[in-house]
Amino acid sequence: MEVSDKAKRVMVSAAEKLKHLRSQRGGLRLHRSLLLALAIRSARDLFFAAQT
């Protein structure tokens, strides 16, 4: 379950960073937002693969 735990941590960290970026004055930076979305998607895929 180590991979699953790491994937959870990555998803939580990326979601927190995305939330922080959205709350900053000046709006959301698109490039960074897309990178975080990619990290969340990859971590989610690893999490579900580890569950099976």
N, C-alpha and C positions, 0 to 999 in steps of 0.2 A: 504493500500500500504506500510505499515511499513516493512513487511517481504520482500517485493520486494526491498526496499531501502537497507535493511541490506544485502540481497543477492548480490546486486550490489557492495556494499562496500567490501564484502568478496572476490568477484571475482577480483576486481581491486587490492586489497591489495595482494592477492596471485599471480596475474600476475606480479605485480611490484617486489615482492620478487623473483619470478622465473627468471625474467629478470636480477635482480641484481646478483643472483647466477651464471647465465651463463656468466656474464661479469667479474666475479672474476678470478684472476689468479689461475690456478690449476684445472679449469674445474668445472663441475657440480656434486654435491653430489647426488647420485642416490636416497637414502632414503628420503632426504628432498624434492627432486623433485617429488617423488611419493606422498608424503604427500600433497604437494601443489596441485598436479593434482587432488587428491581426494577431497580436499577442494573446488577447482574450480567446479568440477563435482557436488558436493552436493549443492553448492550455485546456480549453474545453474538450477538444478532440482527444488529447492525451488522457484527461480525466475519465472520459467515457470508455476509452480503450482499456484503461487500467481496471475499470469496474467489471469488465467481462472476463 
